[in-house]
């Protein structure tokens, strides 16, 4: 095949071929005033898609015009109040750079471009290429990368086609390591939303958890309840975060030493016998091995590693033990950091086991979800080669496909994967070193399909770009999360799709038709699926379109009886402080601390995080949220700023240890970060010209993450092992 060039959609393409017409959303005050007199407001239920928290919401329209979005007052996720990003969801619809026509890569005069085509042309091209891959290699040689509520449509398509290689970047970059660590200890991972009972806690421990900046709606509220109830708040973070500003104890830890601190906490709890011996004897295995393991890791030892004083370590450990079992260790998200992330999660889970908080009020409650039946369809074919055959050779305890493993097996003439479908995940800015891996994979793959609402960086690698309509214009599957109160919530279209954009369910069905998979898509409209599922639950779509959310009674208690736990899905049926599973697969059965590398002289740890105005790299071009935060800033300690003669508000470029240079980024000189570290909000520095507002604004931290620290247990991609220095720039 011809070498695939990376294409940067120009602003001219974005304003003509992509948009193809005027928006119906109102922007001028006179338009708003006119709209207010046109018609009474209509309220349509939806589920917010600006982040994965999936708050039930209400879309207010007047005539054919979008007015506002508010929280559904009956929803436990939002309690009627959306976060900044949720109310800014109007910008997802009104973004003038939205993808509104299918695009196909064409070659003219030796150069390549993405040109508008009809849906039939785009879908026929995909069907022909996928049929060719299935015929020549087998359908298992096709992979998908998916994210978000609409991902289920393309998971279904992939499994019907005959491949189980469907990777969600959130596994390797966000939740996989923490859930693996908890699974090895408690026999299950943690739910989403996390089952943290912070409103009833007497102590809350946050280790790099950015509550208040990630704006996970219900968790922010329950954390606020904990603060209001005067629970002891302990925040471990190299940066003085929003959560740290509410804490009784802020522990500005040396980056990469979390396990050392947690081993020292265990040492104090065990040495001072601050645990329930009867609970430990009844509900855990491996206590004696743990006690022997942590005996050398005293607070004095940990001080030399972490920078946290022995007094602080002992005081915070005692506070946790005094509060137990009403003590929450929040497990965090985007927790792929140092290459030992499963063991870091294991340390947190072991502390939770020692303090007996599983299933206890003020600790971790027991989540429950609704048993929603699947719509009748044929059984999926069994792939001849599974993702497990490739991944488990590298990462023996990976519980799901690993994004980077899929990409590695897409590179080279003899690559296993021959085609890739990417849905609503901007891989170049989602995974470390993503643009480089994609650039290599693009030369070997026979087909790359990108399905998105906006012309993000991933579209520059695609053969075909398919425009999905925004979440305000489509049906998706029912929201059915495991949480305190089982419920289902529905997303329904409040507006007609703009331009020629289509809902994801329709796109998946149309591709399936071209692959002769109609038996797997027996519906004409996805609302038939939703209505059928609700009918099995004694409800109807008509009913839920009025309320948006429906609650069901729990079948099991929300808490265990004090001092007890149910039989767990671990090999022993108990909390496994010592993991025989890890030992049998050649890993440390108890968390082992490995000191992190120190920065070269004149370099600093690159730490990254979230901003309340944006959802990682997904919303920078949202015209509403852009106004709140058009660019990120790099936090630099005053001592470092003085050494480099960098002033507050000036611009620098960041230079990493491998010579990669960032875009210009504005400096914030602040004591809220350690002198050995800088901090940057993730998701900026876009290189896709079609994102007219976001293009070139701020620094892209993902591009600076050229050193990846793989977790050998499950394959998460540690992203905090990179260092940067500064290059001053002229003011602009």
C-alpha positions in Angstrom: 0.0 0.0 0.0 1.1 3.6 -0.4 2.7 5.1 2.6 0.1 6.8 4.8 0.8 10.4 5.5 -0.3 12.2 8.7 -2.8 14.8 7.7 -3.5 18.0 9.6 -7.0 19.1 8.5 -6.8 22.8 7.7 -9.1 25.4 9.1 -10.4 25.9 5.6 -11.5 22.3 5.5 -12.9 22.6 8.9 -15.1 25.5 8.0 -16.4 24.2 4.7 -16.1 20.4 4.1 -16.6 19.6 7.8 -19.1 22.1 8.9 -20.9 22.6 5.6 -23.4 25.2 6.9 -24.6 27.4 9.7 -25.3 26.3 13.2 -28.7 26.5 14.8 -27.4 27.2 18.2 -27.6 30.8 19.4 -24.6 32.9 20.0 -25.7 36.6 19.9 -27.8 38.2 22.7 -30.5 39.2 20.3 -30.9 35.6 19.1 -31.2 34.5 22.7 -33.9 37.1 23.4 -35.8 36.1 20.3 -35.6 32.4 21.2 -37.0 33.0 24.6 -40.2 34.3 23.1 -40.5 31.7 20.4 -41.9 28.7 22.2 -42.1 27.1 25.7 -39.0 25.1 26.6 -39.1 21.4 25.9 -37.2 19.2 28.3 -35.6 16.0 26.9 -33.6 13.5 29.2 -30.1 12.7 28.3 -26.9 11.3 30.0 -24.0 13.7 29.9 -21.1 12.6 27.7 -18.5 15.3 28.5 -16.9 12.9 30.9 -17.4 9.3 31.8 -19.2 10.1 35.1 -22.4 10.0 33.0 -24.7 12.3 35.0 -28.3 12.2 34.0 -29.3 15.5 32.6 -32.1 17.5 31.0 -31.8 19.2 27.7 -33.8 22.4 27.3 -34.8 23.4 23.8 -37.0 26.1 22.4 -38.3 25.2 18.9 -35.3 23.7 17.2 -32.8 25.6 19.2 -30.7 24.5 22.1 -31.1 26.6 25.2 -29.3 25.0 28.2 -28.5 21.7 29.9 -29.3 21.1 33.6 -28.9 18.2 35.9 -31.7 15.7 36.4 -32.9 16.4 40.0 -33.6 12.7 40.7 -30.2 11.5 39.6 -27.8 10.3 42.3 -24.8 11.2 40.1 -25.8 14.9 39.8 -28.7 15.6 42.2 -29.8 18.2 39.7 -26.5 20.0 39.5 -24.1 19.5 36.7 -20.4 20.4 36.9 -18.8 23.2 34.8 -18.1 20.8 32.0 -21.6 19.3 32.0 -23.4 22.7 31.7 -20.8 23.5 29.0 -22.1 20.5 27.0 -23.9 23.0 24.7 -20.5 23.6 23.2 -20.3 20.0 22.1 -23.3 20.6 19.9 -22.3 24.2 18.8 -18.7 23.5 18.1 -18.2 25.2 14.7 -15.4 22.7 13.8 -17.5 19.6 14.3 -17.1 16.7 11.8 -20.3 16.8 9.7 -19.5 14.8 6.6 -17.6 11.4 6.0 -14.1 11.9 4.8 -11.9 9.6 2.7 -8.2 9.7 2.2 -7.4 10.3 -1.5 -4.1 10.7 -3.4 -3.7 13.5 -6.0 -0.5 14.5 -7.7 1.7 12.7 -5.1 0.0 14.2 -2.1 -2.8 12.9 0.2 -5.8 14.6 1.6 -9.1 13.8 3.4 -12.0 14.6 1.1 -15.7 14.7 1.7 -17.6 11.6 0.3 -21.1 10.1 0.7 -21.9 7.7 3.5 -22.3 4.9 1.0 -18.8 5.5 -0.5 -17.2 5.7 3.0 -19.0 2.6 4.3 -18.5 0.6 1.2 -14.7 1.3 1.4 -14.7 0.1 5.0 -16.7 -3.0 4.2 -14.4 -4.0 1.3 -11.2 -3.5 3.3 -12.6 -5.4 6.4 -13.9 -8.2 4.1 -10.4 -8.4 2.5 -8.7 -8.6 6.0 -11.1 -11.4 7.1 -10.6 -13.4 3.9 -6.8 -13.1 3.6 -5.8 -13.2 7.3 -8.9 -13.8 9.5 -11.1 -11.4 11.4 -9.1 -11.7 14.5 -6.4 -9.7 12.8 -8.6 -6.6 13.2 -8.6 -4.5 16.4 -10.7 -1.7 17.8 -9.8 1.1 20.3 -12.9 2.4 22.0 -14.0 4.7 24.8 -17.2 6.2 26.2 -20.9 5.2 26.3 -21.1 4.6 22.5 -18.2 2.1 22.6 -20.7 -0.8 23.2 -21.9 -0.5 19.6 -18.4 -1.0 18.2 -17.5 -3.7 20.7 -20.6 -5.5 19.5 -19.6 -5.0 15.8 -16.0 -6.3 16.5 -17.2 -9.4 18.3 -19.8 -10.2 15.6 -17.1 -9.8 13.0 -14.9 -12.3 14.8 -12.3 -10.5 16.9 -12.1 -9.9 20.6 -9.2 -7.4 20.3 -11.1 -4.5 21.6 -9.0 -2.3 23.8 -10.0 0.6 26.0 -7.1 3.0 26.6 -8.5 3.6 30.1 -7.3 0.1 31.1 -3.6 0.7 30.4 -3.6 4.4 31.2 -6.2 4.9 33.9 -7.9 2.2 35.9 -6.3 -1.1 35.0 -3.5 -1.2 37.5 -5.6 -0.1 40.4 -8.3 -2.6 39.6 -5.8 -5.4 39.1 -4.3 -4.6 42.5 -7.7 -4.7 44.2 -8.7 -7.8 42.3 -5.7 -9.7 43.6 -6.5 -8.6 47.2 -10.4 -8.6 47.3 -11.3 -10.7 44.2 -12.9 -7.8 42.4 -11.9 -4.4 41.1 -13.5 -1.1 42.0 -16.7 0.1 40.5 -17.2 3.2 38.5 -18.3 5.4 40.3 -16.0 4.2 43.0 -17.8 2.7 46.0 -16.2 5.1 48.5 -18.5 6.0 51.4 -16.9 9.4 52.0 -20.0 11.0 53.4 -19.9 8.6 56.4 -16.1 8.4 56.7 -14.2 9.7 59.7 -10.9 9.7 57.7 -10.3 10.1 53.9 -7.0 9.3 52.4 -6.2 10.6 48.9 -3.0 9.5 47.2 -2.6 11.6 44.0 -6.4 11.7 43.6 -7.5 15.0 42.2 -11.0 15.3 43.6 -12.2 18.9 43.0 -10.2 19.1 39.8 -11.6 16.0 38.0 -15.1 17.2 38.9 -16.5 13.7 39.3 -19.8 15.1 40.4 -21.1 12.8 43.1 -17.6 12.2 44.5 -17.0 15.9 44.8 -20.2 16.2 46.8 -19.5 13.3 49.1 -15.9 14.5 49.6 -17.5 17.9 50.6 -19.7 16.0 53.0 -16.6 14.5 54.6 -15.0 17.9 55.0 -18.2 19.3 56.4 -18.4 16.4 58.9 -14.9 17.2 60.0 -13.5 13.9 58.8 -9.7 13.8 58.9 -8.5 14.5 55.3 -5.0 13.2 54.4 -3.7 14.2 51.0 -0.5 12.7 49.6 0.6 14.7 46.5 3.8 16.5 45.4 1.4 19.3 44.5 -0.8 21.4 46.7 -4.0 20.5 44.9 -7.6 21.7 45.5 -8.1 18.6 47.7 -4.9 19.4 49.6 -6.3 22.8 50.5 -9.1 21.1 52.4 -6.8 18.6 54.2 -5.7 18.4 57.8 -2.5 16.7 56.5 -0.9 17.5 53.2 2.1 15.2 52.6 4.2 16.6 49.7 5.8 13.3 48.8 8.8 12.9 46.7 7.5 11.6 43.3 7.6 7.9 42.9 7.8 6.9 46.6 4.2 6.1 47.4 4.9 2.5 48.1 7.6 3.4 50.6 5.1 5.6 52.5 2.4 2.9 52.5 4.8 0.3 53.7 5.7 2.6 56.6 2.1 3.1 57.4 1.6 -0.7 57.5 4.7 -0.9 59.8 3.2 1.6 62.3 -0.3 -0.1 62.3 1.3 -3.6 62.8 4.1 -2.5 65.3 1.6 -0.6 67.4 -1.1 -3.4 66.9 -3.6 -0.8 65.7 -5.8 -3.4 64.0 -8.7 -5.8 64.9 -6.9 -9.1 65.5 -10.2 -11.1 65.4 -11.1 -9.5 62.0 -7.7 -10.2 60.6 -7.8 -13.8 61.8 -11.2 -14.5 60.4 -11.1 -12.6 57.1 -7.6 -12.5 55.8 -4.7 -14.7 54.7 -1.0 -13.9 54.7 -0.9 -11.7 57.9 2.3 -13.2 59.2 4.1 -12.9 55.9 3.0 -9.3 55.7 4.2 -8.5 59.2 7.6 -9.9 58.5 7.8 -8.1 55.2 7.0 -4.6 56.5 9.1 -4.8 59.8 12.2 -3.1 58.3 10.2 -0.3 56.7 10.0 2.1 59.6 8.9 5.7 59.4 12.6 6.7 59.8 13.5 4.6 56.8 10.6 6.1 54.8 11.6 9.6 55.6 14.8 9.2 53.6 12.8 8.0 50.6 9.7 10.1 50.7 10.7 13.3 52.5 7.7 12.8 54.9 8.8 13.1 58.5 8.5 10.1 60.9 6.1 12.2 63.0 3.8 12.8 60.1 3.9 9.2 59.1 3.0 8.0 62.6 0.4 10.6 63.1 -1.5 9.9 59.9 -1.2 6.1 60.3 -2.8 6.4 63.8 -5.6 8.6 62.5 -6.5 6.0 59.9 -6.5 3.2 62.5 -8.5 5.3 65.0 -11.2 6.0 62.3 -11.4 2.4 61.0 -13.5 0.9 59.6 -14.9 4.4 58.7 -11.8 5.2 56.7 -11.7 5.6 52.9 -8.6 5.1 50.7 -9.7 6.6 47.5 -8.0 4.6 44.7 -7.8 7.4 42.2 -7.9 7.4 38.5 -5.3 7.8 35.7 -3.1 5.9 38.1 -0.5 4.5 35.6 2.6 6.3 36.9 5.8 4.4 37.8 5.8 1.0 36.3 4.9 -0.7 39.7 1.4 0.5 39.7 -0.3 -2.8 40.4 1.9 -3.1 43.5 1.1 0.5 44.4 -2.6 -0.4 44.2 -1.9 -3.6 46.1 -0.4 -1.6 48.9 -3.5 0.6 49.1 -5.7 -2.5 49.1 -3.7 -4.2 51.8 -4.0 -1.1 54.0 -7.8 -1.3 53.4 -7.8 -5.0 54.4 -5.8 -4.3 57.5 -8.2 -1.6 58.6 -11.3 -3.8 57.8 -13.1 -1.2 55.6 -14.4 -3.6 52.9 -18.2 -3.5 52.9 -18.3 -1.2 56.0 -20.0 2.1 56.6 -17.6 4.9 56.0 -15.3 2.6 54.1 -16.1 0.8 50.8 -19.9 0.1 50.4 -21.0 -2.9 48.4 -22.2 -1.6 44.9 -25.1 -3.2 43.0 -26.3 -2.8 39.4 -29.5 -3.7 37.5 -29.5 -7.0 35.7 -30.3 -5.6 32.2 -30.7 -8.4 29.6 -28.9 -8.3 26.3 -31.0 -7.9 23.2 -31.4 -11.3 21.5 -28.7 -11.9 18.9 -26.6 -14.9 17.7 -23.6 -16.0 19.8 -20.4 -14.4 18.7 -17.9 -16.5 16.7 -14.8 -17.6 18.6 -11.6 -16.0 17.3 -8.9 -18.3 16.3 -6.4 -16.1 18.0 -7.4 -14.0 21.0 -5.9 -10.9 22.4 -4.8 -13.0 25.3 -2.5 -15.1 23.1 -0.5 -11.9 22.4 -0.8 -9.9 25.6 -0.4 -12.5 28.3 3.0 -13.5 27.0 4.2 -10.0 28.0 1.8 -9.2 30.9 0.6 -12.4 32.5 -2.2 -10.9 34.6 -3.6 -8.4 32.1 -7.4 -8.6 32.5 -8.2 -6.8 29.2 -6.4 -5.9 26.0 -3.6 -3.3 26.5 -3.6 -0.4 24.0 0.1 -0.3 23.5 0.4 -4.0 22.9 -2.2 -3.8 20.1 -0.2 -0.9 18.6 3.1 -2.8 18.9 1.5 -5.7 17.0 0.4 -3.3 14.3 3.9 -2.2 13.3 6.0 -3.8 10.6 5.5 -5.9 7.5 4.7 -9.0 9.5 2.4 -7.2 12.0 -0.4 -9.4 13.5 -3.1 -6.7 13.2 -4.1 -5.5 9.7 -6.9 -3.1 10.5 -7.8 -0.7 13.3 -11.1 1.0 14.2 -10.8 3.9 16.7 -13.9 5.2 18.3 -14.0 8.5 20.4 -10.5 8.2 21.7 -7.8 10.5 20.5 -4.8 8.1 20.7 -2.0 10.6 19.9 -2.9 12.5 23.1 -4.3 9.7 25.1 -1.4 7.2 25.3 2.3 8.0 25.9 4.3 8.1 22.7 1.0 7.5 20.9 1.7 9.7 17.9 5.0 7.9 17.2 3.5 4.4 17.6 0.6 5.4 15.4 2.9 6.8 12.7 4.7 3.5 12.6 1.5 1.4 12.6 0.0 3.5 9.9 2.6 2.3 7.4 1.6 -1.4 8.0 -2.1 -1.4 8.6 -4.4 -2.0 5.6 -7.2 0.1 7.2 -7.6 2.8 9.8 -11.1 4.0 10.6 -11.7 7.0 13.0 -15.2 7.7 14.3 -15.5 10.9 16.2 -17.5 14.1 16.7 -14.5 16.4 16.1 -11.4 16.5 13.9 -8.9 15.5 16.6 -5.4 14.2 15.9 -6.4 10.6 15.3 -8.2 11.7 12.1 -4.9 12.6 10.6 -3.9 8.9 10.6 -7.2 7.6 9.2 -8.2 6.3 5.8 -11.8 7.0 6.6 -13.2 9.5 9.1 -16.9 9.0 10.1 -18.7 11.9 11.8 -20.7 10.8 14.8 -23.4 13.2 16.0 -23.0 14.7 19.5 -24.6 13.0 22.5 -27.4 15.5 22.4 -28.5 14.1 19.0 -28.6 10.3 19.6 -29.7 7.3 21.5 -27.1 5.2 23.3 -27.3 2.2 25.6 -28.8 2.5 29.1 -26.6 3.9 31.8 -26.4 1.0 34.3 -23.5 1.5 36.8 -22.8 -0.5 39.9 -23.4 1.9 42.8 -25.2 2.5 46.1 -28.7 2.7 44.5 -29.2 0.5 41.4 -30.7 2.6 38.6 -30.9 3.0 34.8 -30.8 6.3 32.9 -31.5 6.9 29.3 -29.9 9.2 26.7 -32.4 10.3 24.0 -32.0 12.8 21.1 -33.0 16.3 21.9 -32.0 17.8 18.6 -31.7 16.6 15.0 -28.2 15.6 13.9 -26.3 18.5 12.4 -25.1 18.2 8.8 -24.6 14.6 7.7 -23.5 13.3 11.1 -25.0 10.0 12.4 -25.3 8.2 15.7 -22.8 5.5 16.5 -25.4 2.7 16.6 -26.4 3.5 13.0 -22.7 3.5 11.9 -22.0 0.1 13.5 -25.2 -1.4 12.0 -24.3 0.0 8.5 -20.8 -1.5 8.7 -22.3 -4.7 9.9 -24.6 -4.9 6.9 -21.6 -4.6 4.5 -20.0 -7.5 6.4 -23.1 -9.7 6.1 -23.7 -9.4 9.8 -27.3 -8.3 9.7 -28.3 -11.1 12.1 -26.4 -9.4 14.8 -28.2 -6.1 14.2 -31.9 -7.1 14.0 -33.2 -3.6 14.9 -34.1 -0.7 12.6 -33.6 1.9 15.3 -31.7 1.5 18.5 -34.6 2.8 20.6 -36.1 -0.7 19.8 -33.3 -2.2 21.8 -33.7 0.2 24.7 -37.5 -0.3 24.8 -37.1 -4.1 24.7 -34.6 -4.1 27.6 -36.8 -1.8 29.6 -39.8 -4.0 29.0 -37.9 -6.9 30.5 -37.5 -4.7 33.6 -41.2 -3.8 33.8 -40.6 -0.4 32.2 -40.9 1.2 28.8 -38.9 3.8 26.8 -42.0 6.0 26.8 -41.9 6.1 30.6 -38.2 6.7 30.9 -38.3 9.5 28.3 -40.4 11.4 30.8 -38.3 10.8 34.0 -34.8 10.1 32.6 -33.9 7.9 35.5 -35.5 4.9 37.3 -34.4 3.3 40.6 -34.7 -0.3 41.6 -34.7 -1.8 45.1 -31.4 -3.4 46.2 -31.3 -7.2 46.4 -28.5 -7.2 48.9 -27.4 -5.0 51.9 -25.3 -1.9 51.1 -23.0 -2.9 54.0 -21.7 -6.1 55.6 -22.4 -6.8 59.3 -19.6 -5.2 61.4 -16.5 -7.4 61.4 -17.6 -9.6 58.6 -17.3 -9.8 54.8 -18.9 -12.1 52.3 -16.9 -14.9 50.7 -14.7 -13.1 48.2 -13.7 -14.3 44.6 -10.1 -14.7 45.6 -8.6 -18.2 45.6 -8.9 -18.4 49.4 -12.3 -16.6 49.6 -10.7 -14.1 51.9 -8.7 -10.8 51.7 -5.3 -11.8 50.4 -2.7 -9.7 52.1 -0.1 -12.2 50.6 -1.0 -13.0 47.0 -0.2 -16.6 46.0 -1.4 -15.7 42.5 1.4 -13.2 42.1 3.9 -15.6 43.6 2.8 -18.4 41.2 3.2 -16.1 38.2 6.7 -15.0 39.2 6.0 -11.6 40.9 6.4 -10.3 44.4 3.5 -11.6 46.5 3.8 -8.5 48.7 4.5 -4.9 47.5 8.2 -4.2 47.0 9.5 -0.7 46.9 11.9 0.3 44.1 13.4 3.8 44.4 12.5 6.0 41.4 15.2 7.4 39.1 16.3 10.9 40.0 16.2 13.7 37.5 19.5 14.7 35.7 21.0 18.0 36.9 18.8 20.9 35.9 15.8 18.6 35.1 12.6 18.2 37.0 9.9 15.5 37.4 7.1 16.1 34.9 3.8 15.6 36.8 0.4 16.0 35.1 -3.2 16.2 36.1 -6.6 17.5 35.4 -8.4 20.9 35.2 -12.0 21.3 36.2 -12.8 23.1 32.9 -11.8 20.2 30.6 -12.1 16.4 30.2 -8.5 15.5 29.4 -7.9 16.3 25.7 -11.6 16.1 24.6 -13.0 19.5 25.3 -10.3 22.1 24.4 -12.1 23.1 21.2 -15.5 23.3 23.0 -16.4 27.0 22.4 -17.9 27.3 25.9 -15.2 25.5 27.9 -12.4 27.1 25.8 -13.4 30.5 27.2 -12.9 29.2 30.7 -9.4 27.8 30.0 -7.9 28.4 26.6 -4.5 27.1 27.5 -2.6 25.3 30.2 0.2 26.7 32.4 3.2 25.0 33.8 3.7 25.2 37.6 7.3 26.0 38.6 8.5 26.4 42.2 9.9 29.9 43.0 13.4 28.5 43.8 13.6 26.9 40.3 12.1 30.0 38.6 14.8 32.2 40.2 17.5 29.8 39.2 16.4 29.9 35.5 15.4 33.6 35.8 11.9 32.7 34.7 9.2 35.2 35.7 5.5 34.5 36.5 3.4 34.8 33.4 6.3 34.4 30.9 6.5 31.7 28.3 8.9 28.8 28.2 9.3 25.6 26.2 9.7 22.4 28.0 12.6 20.1 26.9 12.5 16.5 28.0 15.3 14.1 28.7 15.2 12.8 25.2 15.3 16.1 23.5 11.6 16.5 22.7 10.5 20.2 22.8 7.0 21.4 23.7 5.0 24.2 22.4 5.2 27.5 24.2 3.5 27.3 27.6 2.9 30.1 30.1 4.5 29.8 33.6 2.8 29.9 36.9 5.4 30.5 39.6 4.0 28.9 42.8 5.0 27.2 46.0 2.2 24.7 45.4 4.6 22.3 43.7 7.8 20.7 45.1 11.1 22.2 43.9 12.0 18.9 42.2 8.8 18.9 40.1 6.7 20.8 37.6 3.0 20.3 37.0 0.9 20.6 33.8 -2.8 20.1 33.1 -3.2 17.3 30.5 -4.9 17.7 27.1 -3.5 20.9 25.5 -1.1 21.6 22.7 -3.3 20.1 20.0 -1.7 19.7 16.5 -4.9 19.1 14.5 -5.5 22.3 12.6 -9.2 21.4 12.3 -9.5 22.2 16.0 -9.3 25.9 15.3 -9.7 27.1 18.9 -7.4 24.6 20.5 -4.7 24.3 17.8 -1.2 25.1 19.3 -2.6 26.4 22.6 -0.4 25.3 25.5 1.9 22.3 25.9 1.2 18.7 25.1 2.4 16.7 28.1 1.8 13.4 26.2 4.4 14.3 23.6 7.0 14.7 26.4 6.3 11.2 27.7 8.9 9.4 25.7 10.0 7.2 28.6 7.3 4.7 29.3 7.5 2.6 32.5 5.5 -0.6 31.8 3.9 -2.5 34.7 5.2 -6.1 34.2 2.1 -7.5 35.8 -0.7 -6.1 33.7 0.9 -3.7 31.2 -0.1 -0.3 32.3 2.0 2.5 30.9 3.7 4.5 33.6 3.8 8.1 32.5 5.6 9.9 35.4 9.1 8.8 34.7 9.9 11.8 32.5 11.9 14.9 33.3 12.0 18.3 31.8 14.0 21.5 31.8 13.2 24.9 30.4 13.9 27.1 27.4 12.7 30.7 27.8 10.7 32.3 25.0 9.8 35.8 24.1 6.4 37.1 25.4 3.5 36.9 23.0 
